[in-house]
Amino acid sequence: MKKLNLKSKLKKAANVLAGIFTFATVAGGISALATTVVNPVNLWWSIAPVEIAYFNYVITYTMVIEYLEFLQTYYWYSVGASSGAIVLGLAAQIRSIAGLKKVPMAIVRSPITLYQDVKNFRDWLFNKIEHLNSESAKWRRFFTVMKSPYSMLRAFGLNPQMAVGLLAVGGTAGTAVAVNEIVVERSFSNGSPGIYAAPSEFPSETLEKEMAWRKDNPDDNTLRIVLGNTPVEEINISNVSIGEAYTGSTVPSDKAEAILIEGKSGTTARLEIGELLFERNTCKTLTLSDVTAHKVVIKENIADGLSISQTLTSTLRNLRVSGGNFMADLLQTEGGTYDRIWLDTGNLTNTNAKINKLVLSNIVSSGGTCVIRQADIGELTIQFSQIGHDSNLTTKEFTVQSTTLASIWEVNNNYEVLLSEPTPPGGVSP
């Protein structure tokens, strides 16, 4: 009967454990050291988020960027700890004088060994990248052809003139649509969601990167306007649907407001608006708080419960905003569907953001509230709007809180009516 050599088995197990420990500590130390020194913020921005389908888990941009920022904050501590982990892992393999003698030759040979390992890894990685690029290009062409009648006709071998002619004659689309299919640029006037640094017509890559927009929430469809030091002549948003007012959409789960117009809470930075026109809009609720105005006009609205506090003040003049040659002209969008609309003062803390005229017109929102707060307004007009959702007049859906102050109040022809929210794809209650 063969005897069990327990000592030999334990030695082999110890060698395996030492190997695993060495691999884990050296690999972790090298990774942490390389990450600290290189600080691959831009690389991570280009590839995040990473979805691990097998575990149904998503590594978001924010999760990793916080780790990278931590390493940079404690740079030398990170370098020291990473180097110590590498040394500790290698030390676990040097358990005798004979092993110690092999170390110098291993170090001498290490550049060649490392080069061969890196070269093999490079070849493997590039082969994978080339394969993925090839597959990606094929899928991109496939979806482009499927979604675009113009592209599909071009894929069938027709020249551009013939493709455009067929579309125009067949009534599928005009020639302008065919051209727009080729180049579509995200912009405010095109009704594209995104984070806009007013007064820019195009989304701010810097703000979208800082706020991880579309990284941690790739399905986010918010129209956000971040105001800065540059005064804006006019911002006009009209004929749009928000939140659950159209099929397949909703207000983001961590947000309560479908429409939010606000200054900076907790600081002295406020919205300074010459004229604010809020007309023909549909809201679940509408709340005004911490607003100072020269004149407030509230007329011809219907609401599922009204509570309007008319608090007087004489501190604010009938202001208008000027900015001379450096004032921005106009941000205007007409038509579109969004999760929510959010206009705020961004990073301003003690300087007011200034708009001469803000127009919100014919906006149908559902699934979230409408809020205006932390604002100084020359003339505020709310008219021909519909506010309500629960068909209960005891709950006040249209609320002007006592923190809303004005020198002149004009409140007339507003009625309480039982209302429910509009249902997709955008119908309004009678």
Rosetta blueprint (number, residue, H / E / L):
1 M L
2 K L
3 K L
4 L L
5 N L
6 L H
7 K H
8 S H
9 K H
10 L H
11 K H
12 K H
13 A H
14 A H
15 N H
16 V H
17 L H
18 A H
19 G H
20 I H
21 F H
22 T H
23 F H
24 A H
25 T H
26 V H
27 A H
28 G H
29 G H
30 I H
31 S H
32 A H
33 L H
34 A H
35 T H
36 T H
37 V H
38 V H
39 N L
40 P L
41 V H
42 N H
43 L H
44 W H
45 W H
46 S H
47 I H
48 A L
49 P L
50 V E
51 E E
52 I E
53 A H
54 Y H
55 F H
56 N L
57 Y E
58 V E
59 I E
60 T L
61 Y H
62 T H
63 M H
64 V H
65 I H
66 E H
67 Y H
68 L H
69 E H
70 F H
71 L H
72 Q H
73 T H
74 Y L
75 Y H
76 W H
77 Y H
78 S H
79 V H
80 G H
81 A H
82 S H
83 S H
84 G H
85 A H
86 I H
87 V H
88 L H
89 G H
90 L H
91 A H
92 A L
93 Q L
94 I L
95 R L
96 S L
97 I H
98 A H
99 G H
100 L H
101 K H
102 K H
103 V H
104 P H
105 M H
106 A H
107 I H
108 V H
109 R H
110 S H
111 P H
112 I H
113 T H
114 L H
115 Y H
116 Q H
117 D H
118 V H
119 K H
120 N H
121 F H
122 R H
123 D H
124 W H
125 L H
126 F H
127 N H
128 K H
129 I H
130 E H
131 H H
132 L H
133 N H
134 S H
135 E H
136 S H
137 A H
138 K H
139 W H
140 R H
141 R H
142 F H
143 F H
144 T H
145 V H
146 M H
147 K H
148 S L
149 P H
150 Y H
151 S H
152 M H
153 L H
154 R H
155 A H
156 F L
157 G L
158 L L
159 N L
160 P H
161 Q H
162 M H
163 A H
164 V H
165 G H
166 L H
167 L H
168 A H
169 V H
170 G H
171 G L
172 T L
173 A L
174 G L
175 T H
176 A H
177 V H
178 A H
179 V H
180 N H
181 E H
182 I H
183 V L
184 V L
185 E L
186 R L
187 S L
188 F L
189 S L
190 N L
191 G L
192 S L
193 P L
194 G E
195 I E
196 Y E
197 A E
198 A E
199 P L
200 S L
201 E L
202 F L
203 P L
204 S L
205 E H
206 T H
207 L H
208 E H
209 K H
210 E H
211 M L
212 A L
213 W L
214 R L
215 K L
216 D L
217 N L
218 P L
219 D L
220 D L
221 N L
222 T L
223 L E
224 R E
225 I E
226 V E
227 L E
228 G L
229 N L
230 T L
231 P L
232 V E
233 E E
234 E E
235 I E
236 N E
237 I E
238 S E
239 N E
240 V E
241 S E
242 I E
243 G E
244 E L
245 A L
246 Y L
247 T L
248 G L
249 S L
250 T L
251 V L
252 P L
253 S L
254 D L
255 K L
256 A L
257 E E
258 A E
259 I E
260 L E
261 I E
262 E E
263 G L
264 K L
265 S L
266 G L
267 T L
268 T L
269 A L
270 R L
271 L E
272 E E
273 I E
274 G E
275 E E
276 L E
277 L E
278 F E
279 E E
280 R L
281 N L
282 T E
283 C E
284 K L
285 T L
286 L E
287 T E
288 L E
289 S E
290 D E
291 V E
292 T E
293 A E
294 H E
295 K E
296 V E
297 V E
298 I E
299 K E
300 E L
301 N L
302 I E
303 A E
304 D L
305 G L
306 L E
307 S E
308 I E
309 S L
310 Q L
311 T E
312 L E
313 T L
314 S L
315 T L
316 L L
317 R L
318 N L
319 L L
320 R L
321 V L
322 S L
323 G L
324 G H
325 N H
326 F H
327 M L
328 A E
329 D E
330 L E
331 L E
332 Q E
333 T E
334 E E
335 G E
336 G E
337 T E
338 Y E
339 D L
340 R L
341 I E
342 W E
343 L E
344 D E
345 T L
346 G L
347 N L
348 L L
349 T L
350 N L
351 T L
352 N L
353 A E
354 K E
355 I E
356 N E
357 K E
358 L E
359 V E
360 L E
361 S E
362 N E
363 I E
364 V E
365 S E
366 S E
367 G L
368 G L
369 T E
370 C E
371 V E
372 I E
373 R E
374 Q E
375 A E
376 D E
377 I E
378 G E
379 E E
380 L E
381 T E
382 I E
383 Q E
384 F L
385 S L
386 Q E
387 I E
388 G L
389 H L
390 D E
391 S L
392 N L
393 L L
394 T L
395 T L
396 K L
397 E L
398 F E
399 T E
400 V E
401 Q L
402 S L
403 T L
404 T L
405 L E
406 A E
407 S E
408 I E
409 W E
410 E E
411 V E
412 N E
413 N L
414 N L
415 Y E
416 E E
417 V L
418 L L
419 L L
420 S E
421 E L
422 P L
423 T L
424 P L
425 P L
426 G L
427 G L
428 V L
429 S L
430 P L
